[in-house]
Amino acid sequence: MRKLLLSFVFMLVAVYCFAQDRQAILKVMHTQEEAWNRGNIEEFMTTYWKSDSLVFVGKTAPTYGWQTTLEHYKQTYPDKAAMGQLTFDIIQIKVLDKTNAFVLGGWKLTREKDAPGGYFTLWFRKIKGEWKIVCDHTS
């Protein structure tokens, strides 16, 4: 009986910790939306791992590095009109362990003349106590 009770308590603690991590990841995604919608790409990029090992996979090919990703965003979205208003539809968040998580979702930009959108998969890693995107595949 004691082992069963200890197992149950352990499971509750694990579920609680994963729920906190899930909420922290949702906050990162909300930070991205808000920064984007203010036209602030630099703030948007604070959610990414600031490393040459960051991977971004877009429509054409993978690119590597935080700075390269920042430059790509600035070139593709040169002003607030090009950026539009971003909304995310989070389909799934899977906290894999205490330092890794997977997010699947959709994105949509609302702009004056169009409304492009697509899907993304994100690999999050907890680095120095913060959830950061280490790999982004957006289509």
C-alpha positions in Angstrom: 0.0 0.0 0.0 2.8 2.4 0.9 4.5 1.8 -2.5 1.3 2.5 -4.3 0.8 5.7 -2.4 4.4 6.9 -3.1 3.9 6.1 -6.8 0.7 8.1 -6.8 2.4 11.1 -5.1 5.3 10.9 -7.5 2.9 10.9 -10.5 1.0 13.9 -9.1 4.3 15.8 -8.7 5.3 15.0 -12.3 2.0 16.1 -13.7 2.2 19.3 -11.7 5.7 20.1 -13.0 4.8 19.3 -16.6 1.7 21.6 -16.2 3.9 24.4 -15.0 6.3 23.8 -18.0 3.3 23.8 -20.4 2.1 27.2 -19.0 5.6 28.6 -19.3 5.8 27.5 -23.0 2.3 29.1 -23.6 3.7 32.3 -22.1 6.6 32.2 -24.6 4.2 31.8 -27.5 2.1 34.7 -26.2 5.3 36.8 -25.9 6.0 36.1 -29.5 2.6 37.1 -30.6 2.7 40.4 -28.7 6.2 41.3 -29.8 5.3 40.5 -33.5 2.1 42.5 -33.3 4.0 45.5 -32.0 6.4 45.2 -35.0 9.3 44.3 -32.7 11.3 41.5 -34.3 14.2 41.8 -31.8 11.8 41.1 -28.9 10.2 38.3 -30.9 13.7 36.8 -31.2 14.3 36.7 -27.5 12.3 33.5 -27.4 14.8 31.7 -29.5 18.1 30.2 -28.3 20.8 32.8 -29.0 23.2 30.3 -30.5 24.8 29.4 -33.8 23.2 26.0 -33.3 19.7 27.3 -33.6 17.9 25.7 -36.5 15.2 27.3 -38.6 13.5 25.4 -41.4 11.4 27.4 -43.7 10.0 26.9 -47.2 13.4 26.9 -48.9 16.0 25.3 -46.8 17.3 25.0 -43.2 19.3 27.9 -41.8 21.5 27.9 -38.8 22.1 30.5 -36.1 20.2 33.1 -34.1 21.7 36.0 -36.1 20.9 34.4 -39.4 17.3 33.8 -38.3 17.0 37.4 -37.2 18.3 38.7 -40.5 15.9 36.4 -42.4 12.9 37.7 -40.4 14.0 41.4 -41.0 14.5 40.8 -44.7 11.2 38.9 -45.1 9.2 41.4 -42.9 10.8 44.8 -43.4 8.1 46.8 -41.7 5.0 46.6 -39.6 2.7 46.4 -42.6 4.6 43.4 -43.9 4.4 41.8 -40.5 0.7 42.3 -40.1 -1.1 40.8 -37.0 0.1 37.4 -35.9 -2.2 34.8 -34.3 -1.2 31.3 -33.2 -3.4 28.2 -32.9 -1.6 25.9 -30.5 -2.6 22.4 -31.4 -0.4 20.4 -29.1 2.2 20.9 -26.4 4.1 17.8 -25.3 6.6 18.2 -22.5 8.9 15.3 -23.1 11.1 15.6 -20.0 12.3 18.3 -17.7 14.3 20.0 -20.4 12.6 19.2 -23.8 9.2 20.0 -25.2 7.5 19.8 -28.6 4.9 22.3 -29.9 2.7 21.8 -32.9 0.5 24.7 -34.1 -0.8 26.9 -36.8 0.0 30.6 -37.6 -1.9 33.3 -39.5 -0.9 36.8 -40.5 -3.7 39.3 -41.0 -2.5 42.0 -43.4 -4.2 44.7 -45.4 -4.0 42.8 -48.7 -3.7 39.1 -47.7 -3.8 36.6 -44.9 -1.0 34.0 -45.2 -0.7 31.2 -42.8 0.6 27.7 -42.2 1.8 25.3 -39.6 4.9 25.0 -37.3 6.6 22.5 -35.1 8.9 23.8 -32.4 11.5 22.0 -30.3 11.8 23.8 -27.0 14.7 23.3 -24.6 14.9 24.6 -21.0 18.2 26.5 -20.9 19.3 28.2 -17.7 15.8 27.8 -16.4 14.0 29.4 -19.4 12.2 27.6 -22.2 13.8 28.6 -25.6 13.1 27.5 -29.1 16.1 25.6 -30.4 14.5 24.3 -33.6 11.7 25.9 -35.6 10.1 24.3 -38.7 7.5 26.7 -40.2 5.7 26.3 -43.4 
